[in-house]
Amino acid sequence: MSEPEFRSALHGVTEPKDLSIHIWEIAERGMIDLRGNASDDRFRTAVKQVTGADLPTTPRSSVAWGEIKLLWLSIDQWLIVCPKSRLSELINGFESALKGQHVAITDVSDMRAVIRLEGDGVREVLLKGCSLDLLGKGYEPGTVRRVRFAEIAALIQIIDARTVELYVFRSYAHYAWDFLSVTAKAAARVKLFGEQEAPAV
C-alpha cells in the first residue's frame, strides 16, 4: 500500500506574470491551535519551555523565536507556526509540558493555506479586498488581524513594510489566489492620494 502524500492547497500553482508584487504559497508550514489560560503562570512557563518565546498576551500581536512564531488569536487562543518538519516535536513537547492542565493542542496544518505577498504596494493590494486601513497606525511589523478579505474569513500578519502573510481556509485558497492574481496586476496598481508637496511657484 502506498503512503499518503501531502499536497499543499495550491500545489502546482505558479505565480502569475505581470504582477506589481510577488505572491507565492508557503507550503511546508506546520500550524498548531493552542488554547489555554494566559493568566496561569504554569501555562505561560510551559509554552516558553517548548517554544523558547514568551506567550504574546497583547491583542493582535505576535512573537517569534527562530523558526517558531506565536500569533495571538484571542484571550485564550494562539496559532503556533513552525516548519512542518518540526511539527511533531512541538506537539509532543506541548503534550508533555502541559500535561494535567486544562488546554487544547490541535494540529491544524491542513486547515489553512498561507500566501506570502512581498513588494512595494503590498498593502494597497490588500486594501482592494478588505476594509482595514492598513496604511494607518496600528499595523506595525508583528501585527496579526482576523479580517474579511474578498468576502472570506482570513488572517493577516504584517511581517514588515513590504511583506504580509495571508492565511485563508484551504477550501478558499484558489479563490484567494485568483483574486490576488487580478488585483495585484501591474496594470491595476493604484497610487493613493495623500499629502502632496506644494508646487513650486
C-alpha angles and dihedrals in degrees: 000000000000121000118249113260121220115229123181121234092257098038110161096012116131129203112268119243127246096034123150090222136024121258129184140154121255096217105173098059123130119207131194124191105216123190127183147118110294091194090061111096091205091057095048092045092051092049091051090047090057102036103027090230135099113252110255110237099170111100116258094009136121139191132203135207111186108299093352125089128187114204121194111229103164140336091287104021135077136173111225110204125195143143109291089240090066098045098099091046092055095043091051089046093052093046091053099041095043097042111141094018124112099252142126122225113186131174104226098164093125094046098078141033119219120215118189118209119196135174143058110315097028093133092048089055091051091048088066088067105035140040098229118116094235090173093059132080121295097050101094122146110295095032115140123197136175107221146169103248118185087342095304132102112262144158126223130196120194107222097176140319092293102031134067131167117216119203117198132168112270095245090059097045096103091044092053091045092051091047091053092044089062103034093045095054114128090236090057095051113132129210110212120220117235140135109343130198113252111257117252114259 
